[in-house]
Amino acid sequence: MTSNIPANLTAPIFTFDVTSGGAFENENRVIILAHGLDAGSLDAGNLAICNSSMDARILAGAGSMLESMFQVARLNAPTQEIWIARVADTGTAEQRTITIGAVPASGGQGILQIAGESVSVQINAGDTANAVAAALAAAINGYYNRLNKMSLPFTATVATNVVTITARHKGAYATGLDLFVPVLDTVNAFDGLLTVATSVPGAGVPSVANVLAAMNDDPFEMIVSAFGDTANLTLLDAFLNTTSGRWSYAKQLYGHAFYPATDTSSNLVTKALGKDSWHLTMIPRFSAGGNAEPDYLWVSGFVARIAPWMGGGANGDVSRNQTGLVVQGISAPRDRNYWMDYPTRDAMLKNSVSTWSIDRSGNVQIDKIITQQQTTNGAPDTTFRDIQKIYQLTYALKKFRADLAAQHANKAIADDNPDNLDSIVTVKDIKATLFHSYQQMSGVLENASAALANMVVTRDSDNANRVNVSLPLDFVNPLDIFAGLATAYSQFANAA
């Protein structure tokens, strides 16, 4: 080990230098990029760690996009390290009108679902439309779900029998916010009573550029963007590229970006195929079918649900098949015709679109999450298709680097070391360290002996201070498909 104690001391001393023997621990940070409110303490373009629901409310503001995405993420990953980054909004805030019609004389309970949250209004016998409108506006403004910590993405004002709701943020995103009068076990008094119209469409698309810049050289392995437009996807892809981005040799910060998309199946495929990149993952939904929660909550929930496994390199969690993991805080499309069946999922996965399914209890569950890689140098390539591969590679590279630094930092390089000096390292020493590290990652890498046989470690012929390494990695694979043949017999020929 390297010591700070000089070799040429003369005065008597009995001393020890102290250094670390190396103890690698993997990091897997999630960061959410979305809108916050001026009522929050986090300024636009900045980021902060967010540990609790109260932190989210203080930092991003009640009912903000950031707060709601954090709440869903925390439901799915109770102990995950999560950061939030506030993206400035731009454009026009959407406004919709809810006109109250002829109120049932006997009154009743009215339920209006807004972005998946049920707003309840008790209508008394004889209440006027004006009174119901005032009560509905008050219920919207005062809504807070104590169980999931959610507020609503709209604020409300009222004039006579018309409630006007305004999105909390500017932007076209708000056109996807859902309003729905559900069917109840009893009569829903709002059924046929409400007329909803968009008076001011939301307009404007923000840019994540400033928050990406604010991330500096801090590691963020899982980047969740609420915005999946082409311009922002281009920014995210460039931010992570292997030439000068976070995956480049000069930075070695790694990371991967996830974003939502809601559209027709053909448009989802077109969008995914338009970005041939293993740095991006789409979490899709169909535009028809009745989606309660906004799609930015879907991407937040999906990523948080797999985040603990993606950081689990030492125990092999990172390599697991993820099929059947239930995503908390989101609900299935109301129309079962828009639930992904097997042919749909198979076709989507062949075209760079991640997939989900609905279980018998109506829960949304992960089917398979993939990147958008389609080719390498123009040739078809699925090496980086599975999301597991991205985080297996991240873990392996981090561990190799940590072990090399612990064993060989601040050393001199020589062809051999006959006196076994601690200050000297050889290519054989480096190769031994790499092989030992490889063997320690049995939940991530396999076939260590074959890897050793093909591993090449040499001193550079033009620069004697440099060591070149060719390091083949054979990754463990998720068990996605079990294909068996069951043969039926009336009776086995050798049965006793």
C-alpha positions in Angstrom: 0.0 0.0 0.0 1.1 3.6 -0.6 2.4 5.3 2.5 3.0 9.0 3.2 6.0 8.1 5.5 9.2 9.1 3.7 12.0 6.6 3.2 14.8 8.9 4.4 13.8 9.8 8.0 16.7 10.0 10.5 15.1 11.2 13.8 13.6 8.3 15.9 9.9 7.9 15.5 7.3 5.1 16.0 4.5 5.8 13.7 1.8 4.5 11.4 0.3 6.1 8.3 -3.4 5.5 7.8 -5.1 4.6 4.5 -8.1 2.8 3.2 -8.0 -0.8 2.1 -10.9 -0.2 -0.2 -14.6 -1.0 0.4 -16.8 -0.6 -2.7 -20.4 0.4 -2.3 -22.7 1.0 -5.2 -24.7 4.2 -5.7 -28.0 4.4 -7.5 -29.5 7.8 -7.3 -32.9 8.7 -8.9 -33.4 12.3 -10.0 -36.8 13.6 -11.2 -37.0 16.5 -13.7 -40.3 18.3 -13.6 -42.1 21.5 -12.8 -42.3 23.0 -9.3 -44.1 26.1 -8.0 -42.9 29.5 -6.9 -44.5 28.6 -3.5 -41.8 26.0 -3.1 -38.3 26.9 -1.9 -36.5 25.2 -4.9 -35.8 27.7 -7.6 -36.1 26.9 -11.3 -33.0 25.3 -12.7 -31.9 24.0 -9.4 -32.0 20.5 -7.8 -32.1 19.1 -4.2 -32.2 15.9 -2.4 -35.8 15.0 -1.3 -36.3 12.5 1.4 -39.9 12.8 2.5 -43.4 14.0 1.5 -42.9 17.1 3.6 -39.6 17.8 1.8 -41.4 17.5 -1.6 -44.1 19.9 -0.5 -41.6 22.5 0.9 -39.3 22.3 -2.0 -41.7 22.0 -5.0 -45.0 23.3 -3.7 -48.3 21.6 -3.0 -49.9 20.1 -6.0 -46.9 20.6 -8.2 -45.8 18.1 -10.8 -42.5 17.5 -8.9 -44.4 16.8 -5.6 -46.8 14.3 -7.2 -44.0 12.5 -9.0 -42.0 12.2 -5.8 -45.0 10.8 -3.9 -45.5 8.1 -6.5 -41.8 7.3 -6.5 -41.7 7.1 -2.8 -44.7 4.7 -2.8 -42.7 2.3 -5.0 -39.3 2.8 -3.4 -39.6 3.6 0.3 -35.9 3.8 1.0 -34.6 5.0 -2.4 -32.3 8.1 -2.6 -34.3 10.6 -4.6 -33.4 14.0 -5.9 -35.7 16.5 -7.6 -34.8 19.2 -10.2 -37.2 22.0 -11.0 -37.7 22.7 -14.7 -39.0 26.2 -15.5 -42.4 26.2 -17.2 -43.2 28.3 -20.2 -46.2 29.2 -22.3 -49.8 29.2 -21.3 -51.6 27.5 -18.4 -54.6 25.4 -19.5 -58.0 26.5 -18.3 -61.2 24.4 -18.3 -64.7 25.3 -17.4 -67.1 22.9 -15.5 -70.6 24.1 -15.9 -73.2 22.8 -13.3 -76.6 22.0 -14.9 -79.9 21.3 -13.3 -79.2 19.9 -9.8 -81.3 16.8 -8.6 -83.9 18.1 -6.2 -83.1 15.3 -3.8 -79.4 16.0 -3.8 -76.8 13.2 -3.3 -73.1 12.6 -3.5 -71.2 13.9 -6.5 -67.8 12.4 -7.3 -65.4 14.0 -9.9 -62.1 12.3 -10.6 -59.3 14.7 -11.4 -56.0 13.1 -12.5 -57.1 9.9 -10.7 -58.0 11.6 -7.4 -61.7 11.5 -6.4 -63.2 14.9 -5.4 -66.4 14.5 -3.4 -69.2 17.0 -3.0 -72.3 16.4 -0.8 -75.3 18.0 -2.5 -78.1 18.8 -0.2 -81.8 18.7 -1.2 -82.7 22.0 -2.7 -79.1 23.1 -3.5 -78.8 25.4 -6.4 -76.3 25.1 -9.3 -74.5 28.1 -7.9 -74.2 26.4 -4.5 -72.9 23.2 -6.0 -70.3 25.1 -8.1 -69.1 26.9 -5.0 -68.8 23.7 -3.1 -67.0 22.0 -6.0 -64.5 24.8 -6.3 -63.8 24.7 -2.6 -63.3 20.9 -2.7 -60.8 21.2 -5.5 -58.8 23.9 -3.8 -58.9 22.2 -0.4 -58.2 18.7 -1.7 -55.5 16.7 0.0 -55.3 12.9 0.1 -53.8 12.0 3.4 -53.1 8.4 2.3 -51.0 9.1 -0.8 -50.1 12.7 0.1 -51.6 14.0 -3.2 -53.0 17.4 -4.0 -54.6 18.3 -7.4 -52.9 19.6 -10.5 -55.5 22.4 -10.8 -56.7 25.4 -8.8 -60.3 26.5 -9.0 -62.4 29.7 -9.1 -66.1 30.1 -9.4 -68.6 32.5 -11.0 -72.3 31.7 -10.6 -72.7 28.1 -11.8 -69.4 27.8 -13.6 -66.1 26.5 -12.0 -63.0 27.5 -13.9 -60.0 25.3 -13.2 -56.4 26.4 -14.1 -53.4 24.1 -14.4 -50.8 24.8 -11.8 -48.1 24.9 -14.5 -47.9 26.5 -17.9 -47.5 24.1 -20.9 -49.1 21.7 -23.3 -48.6 18.8 -20.8 -51.9 19.8 -19.1 -54.0 18.8 -22.1 -53.4 15.2 -20.9 -54.8 15.8 -17.4 -57.9 13.6 -17.0 -61.4 14.6 -15.7 -63.9 11.8 -15.3 -67.2 11.3 -13.7 -67.0 7.6 -12.4 -69.8 5.1 -12.1 -70.4 4.4 -8.4 -72.0 1.5 -6.5 -74.7 4.1 -5.8 -75.9 7.0 -8.0 -73.2 9.6 -8.8 -75.1 12.9 -8.6 -72.6 14.4 -11.0 -73.6 12.0 -13.7 -75.0 14.2 -16.5 -74.8 17.2 -14.3 -71.4 18.6 -15.4 -70.3 20.0 -18.8 -66.6 20.3 -19.2 -64.9 22.4 -21.8 -61.4 23.7 -22.5 -61.5 27.5 -22.6 -57.7 28.0 -22.8 -55.6 25.1 -24.1 -52.3 24.6 -22.4 -49.4 25.6 -24.6 -45.6 25.6 -24.4 -42.8 23.0 -24.0 -40.1 23.5 -21.4 -36.4 22.7 -21.7 -34.4 20.5 -19.3 -31.1 22.1 -20.4 -30.7 24.2 -17.2 -31.3 21.4 -14.8 -29.0 19.1 -16.7 -26.3 21.7 -16.4 -27.0 22.0 -12.7 -26.3 18.3 -12.2 -22.6 19.2 -12.8 -20.4 16.1 -12.2 -22.7 14.6 -9.5 -23.7 11.0 -10.2 -27.4 10.4 -11.0 -27.9 6.9 -12.4 -31.7 7.1 -13.0 -32.9 10.3 -14.7 -36.7 10.6 -14.8 -38.0 13.3 -17.1 -41.6 14.4 -17.2 -41.0 15.6 -20.7 -40.6 13.3 -23.7 -40.7 15.8 -26.6 -38.1 15.5 -29.3 -36.0 18.5 -28.3 -35.7 17.3 -24.7 -35.0 13.7 -25.7 -32.1 15.1 -27.9 -30.8 17.0 -24.9 -31.0 13.9 -22.7 -29.4 11.6 -25.2 -26.5 14.1 -25.8 -26.1 14.5 -22.0 -25.5 10.8 -21.7 -23.5 10.0 -24.9 -20.3 8.0 -25.0 -18.2 10.6 -26.7 -18.3 13.7 -24.4 -21.3 12.9 -22.2 -21.8 11.0 -19.0 -20.8 7.7 -20.5 -17.6 9.1 -22.0 -14.1 8.0 -20.8 -13.5 11.6 -19.6 -16.5 11.6 -17.2 -17.4 8.1 -16.3 -20.6 9.2 -14.5 -23.0 6.9 -16.4 -26.8 7.2 -16.0 -29.9 6.5 -18.1 -33.0 8.6 -19.0 -36.6 7.5 -18.7 -39.6 9.5 -20.1 -43.3 9.1 -20.7 -45.3 9.0 -23.9 -49.0 8.8 -24.5 -50.2 8.2 -28.1 -51.5 5.6 -30.5 -49.6 2.4 -30.8 -48.2 3.3 -34.2 -47.1 6.7 -33.1 -45.4 5.2 -30.0 -43.4 2.9 -32.2 -42.5 5.7 -34.6 -41.3 7.9 -31.7 -39.2 5.1 -30.2 -37.6 4.1 -33.5 -36.8 7.7 -34.1 -34.2 7.6 -31.3 -31.8 4.7 -31.8 -30.2 5.0 -28.4 -29.4 2.9 -25.4 -29.5 6.0 -23.2 -33.3 6.4 -23.5 -36.3 4.4 -22.3 -39.9 5.2 -23.1 -42.7 4.3 -20.6 -45.7 4.2 -22.9 -49.5 4.5 -22.7 -52.2 4.5 -25.3 -54.0 7.9 -25.8 -57.4 6.2 -25.9 -58.7 4.0 -23.2 -59.3 6.4 -20.3 -56.1 7.1 -18.4 -56.7 8.5 -15.0 -53.3 9.6 -13.7 -51.0 11.7 -15.9 -48.3 9.9 -17.7 -45.6 11.7 -15.8 -46.7 9.7 -12.7 -46.4 6.5 -14.7 -42.8 7.0 -15.5 -42.0 8.1 -12.0 -43.7 5.0 -10.6 -42.1 2.6 -13.1 -38.6 3.8 -12.5 -38.9 3.9 -8.7 -40.3 0.4 -8.7 -37.2 -1.1 -10.4 -34.7 1.3 -8.8 -33.8 -0.8 -5.7 -33.0 -3.8 -8.0 -31.0 -1.7 -10.5 -28.7 -0.8 -7.7 -28.4 -4.4 -6.5 -25.2 -5.6 -8.1 -23.6 -7.4 -5.1 -26.6 -9.7 -4.7 -27.6 -10.1 -8.4 -30.9 -8.1 -8.1 -29.8 -6.0 -11.1 -29.9 -9.1 -13.3 -33.4 -10.2 -12.4 -36.4 -10.5 -14.7 -38.8 -7.7 -13.6 -42.1 -9.1 -15.0 -45.0 -8.9 -12.6 -43.7 -6.1 -10.3 -46.8 -4.1 -9.4 -46.4 -0.4 -9.7 -48.1 1.5 -6.8 -50.0 4.7 -7.2 -51.3 4.3 -10.8 -54.4 2.6 -12.2 -55.2 0.6 -15.2 -56.8 2.3 -18.3 -60.6 2.2 -17.8 -61.2 0.5 -21.1 -59.9 -3.1 -21.1 -59.4 -2.9 -24.9 -56.4 -0.8 -24.2 -54.6 -3.2 -21.9 -51.5 -4.6 -23.5 -52.1 -8.3 -24.5 -49.2 -10.6 -25.4 -49.1 -9.9 -29.2 -49.1 -6.2 -28.5 -46.3 -6.5 -25.9 -44.2 -8.7 -28.2 -44.6 -6.3 -31.1 -43.8 -3.3 -28.9 -40.7 -4.8 -27.5 -39.4 -5.6 -31.0 -39.7 -1.9 -31.7 -38.0 -0.3 -28.7 -41.1 0.3 -26.6 -41.2 -0.9 -23.0 -44.3 -2.8 -21.9 -46.7 -3.4 -19.0 -49.7 -5.6 -18.2 -52.7 -5.6 -15.9 -53.2 -8.4 -13.4 -56.4 -10.0 -12.3 -56.8 -7.5 -9.5 -56.5 -4.6 -12.0 -53.0 -3.6 -10.9 -50.6 -2.2 -13.4 -47.5 -4.3 -13.4 -44.2 -4.2 -15.3 -43.8 -6.6 -18.2 -40.4 -5.6 -19.6 -38.4 -2.4 -19.6 -36.0 -1.9 -22.5 -33.9 0.8 -24.0 -34.3 2.2 -27.5 -31.2 0.6 -29.0 -31.7 -0.9 -32.4 -28.4 -0.8 -34.2 -24.6 -0.3 -33.7 -22.8 1.2 -36.7 -25.9 0.5 -38.8 -26.1 -3.2 -38.0 -28.9 -4.7 -35.9 -27.8 -5.1 -32.3 -29.7 -6.0 -29.1 -26.7 -5.9 -26.7 -27.9 -2.9 -24.8 -31.7 -3.6 -25.2 -32.5 -4.9 -21.7 -32.5 -2.2 -19.0 -30.7 -4.7 -16.8 -27.6 -4.5 -19.1 -27.2 -0.8 -18.5 -27.1 -1.1 -14.8 -25.1 -4.3 -14.8 -22.5 -2.5 -16.9 -22.7 0.5 -14.6 -22.1 -1.6 -11.5 -19.2 -3.6 -13.1 -17.3 -0.6 -14.3 -17.7 1.2 -11.0 -16.4 -1.9 -9.1 -13.5 -2.5 -11.5 -12.5 1.2 -11.1 -12.8 1.1 -7.3 -10.7 -2.1 -7.0 -8.0 -0.8 -9.4 -7.8 2.4 -7.4 -7.6 0.6 -4.1 -4.8 -1.7 -5.3 -2.9 0.3 -7.8 -3.3 4.0 -7.3 -0.2 6.1 -6.8 2.1 3.3 -8.0 4.8 3.0 -10.6 4.5 0.6 -13.6 7.3 -1.9 -14.4 7.6 -5.0 -16.5 8.5 -7.0 -13.4 9.0 -6.4 -9.6 11.7 -8.8 -8.4 12.0 -7.2 -5.0 8.2 -7.1 -4.5 8.3 -3.4 -3.8 5.0 -1.9 -2.7 5.5 1.1 -4.9 5.7 -1.0 -8.1 2.9 -2.7 -10.1 3.1 -4.9 -13.1 0.6 -5.8 -15.9 0.3 -9.2 -14.2 -0.8 -7.5 -11.0 -3.4 -5.5 -12.8 -4.7 -8.5 -14.7 -5.0 -10.4 -11.4 -7.0 -7.6 -9.8 -9.3 -7.4 -12.8 -9.9 -11.2 -12.7 -10.4 -11.2 -8.9 -13.0 -8.4 -9.3 -14.7 -10.3 -12.1 -15.0 -13.3 -9.9 -16.6 -11.3 -7.1 -19.5 -10.2 -9.4 -21.2 -13.5 -9.9 -24.6 -11.9 -9.8 -23.7 -9.7 -12.7 -20.9 -11.5 -14.7 -20.4 -15.1 -15.7 -17.8 -17.3 -17.3 -14.9 -15.8 -15.4 -12.4 -18.4 -16.7 -13.2 -17.6 -20.3 -13.0 -13.9 -19.6 -9.5 -14.4 -18.1 -8.4 -16.3 -21.2 -9.5 -13.4 -23.4 -8.4 -10.6 -21.2 -5.4 -8.6 -22.5 -3.4 -6.2 -20.3 -0.3 -4.6 -21.9 2.0 -1.6 -21.5 1.5 0.9 -24.3 4.3 0.7 -26.9 4.3 4.5 -27.4 3.7 5.6 -23.8 5.5 3.6 -21.1 3.4 5.3 -18.4 0.2 3.8 -19.9 -1.5 0.4 -19.5 -4.0 -0.8 -22.1 -6.7 -3.3 -21.2 -9.1 -5.3 -23.3 -11.7 -6.6 -20.9 -14.4 -8.9 -22.2 -17.6 -9.0 -20.0 -20.1 -11.9 -20.2 -23.3 -10.7 -18.4 -25.8 -12.8 -16.6 -29.2 -12.5 -18.4 -32.7 -12.0 -17.0 -34.9 -15.1 -17.4 -37.6 -13.7 -19.5 -39.0 -16.7 -21.4 -39.6 -20.3 -20.4 -40.6 -22.4 -23.3 -41.5 -26.0 -22.5 -43.2 -28.8 -24.3 -45.9 -30.8 -22.5 -46.6 -34.1 -24.1 -49.9 -35.7 -23.3 -50.3 -39.5 -23.0 -53.4 -41.6 -22.3 -51.0 -43.8 -20.3 -47.2 -44.2 -20.2 -46.2 -47.4 -21.9 -44.0 -48.6 -19.0 -46.5 -47.6 -16.2 -46.7 -50.2 -13.5 
